[in-house]
Amino acid sequence: MGIIFYLSSLQDMDISRFPDNFDKVVHTGIYIPLSFLLYLSFRKSGVKKYVFFMAFIFAAAYGISDEIHQSFVPGRDAALGDVLADTFGAFIGSLAANFTKT
């Protein structure tokens, strides 16, 4: 989560050299492992019920808070599309972790 916060704090990131909507792939790709690891952490800590829901909601809420944070960073803005990509990544990560045997 610290890495996500650091990256979202960077000012004036030039992503124009990447294809359109490439940032959505990056957002999804970052939130998949975040949610996956949250799921495993909750399970390892002894949580038995609602682990999928907890990991998904926690990661998605962090995505929302990260977009709010970005709205205060010069040269950055908050975008609903980024929140949706974060939420999709959180769902996929939680779903994948749900099928692990650890």
Secondary structure in CASP SS format (residue, H / E / C, confidence):
PFRMAT SS
TARGET T0000
AUTHOR 0000-0000-0000
METHOD secondary structure of the structure
MODEL  1
M C 1.00
G H 1.00
I H 1.00
I H 1.00
F H 1.00
Y H 1.00
L H 1.00
S H 1.00
S H 1.00
L C 1.00
Q C 1.00
D C 1.00
M C 1.00
D C 1.00
I C 1.00
S C 1.00
R C 1.00
F C 1.00
P C 1.00
D C 1.00
N C 1.00
F H 1.00
D H 1.00
K H 1.00
V H 1.00
V H 1.00
H H 1.00
T H 1.00
G H 1.00
I H 1.00
Y H 1.00
I H 1.00
P H 1.00
L H 1.00
S H 1.00
F H 1.00
L H 1.00
L H 1.00
Y H 1.00
L H 1.00
S H 1.00
F H 1.00
R H 1.00
K H 1.00
S C 1.00
G C 1.00
V C 1.00
K C 1.00
K C 1.00
Y C 1.00
V H 1.00
F H 1.00
F H 1.00
M H 1.00
A H 1.00
F H 1.00
I H 1.00
F H 1.00
A H 1.00
A H 1.00
A H 1.00
Y H 1.00
G H 1.00
I H 1.00
S H 1.00
D H 1.00
E H 1.00
I H 1.00
H H 1.00
Q H 1.00
S C 1.00
F C 1.00
V C 1.00
P C 1.00
G C 1.00
R C 1.00
D C 1.00
A C 1.00
A C 1.00
L H 1.00
G H 1.00
D H 1.00
V H 1.00
L H 1.00
A H 1.00
D H 1.00
T H 1.00
F H 1.00
G H 1.00
A H 1.00
F H 1.00
I H 1.00
G H 1.00
S H 1.00
L H 1.00
A H 1.00
A H 1.00
N H 1.00
F C 1.00
T C 1.00
K C 1.00
T C 1.00
END
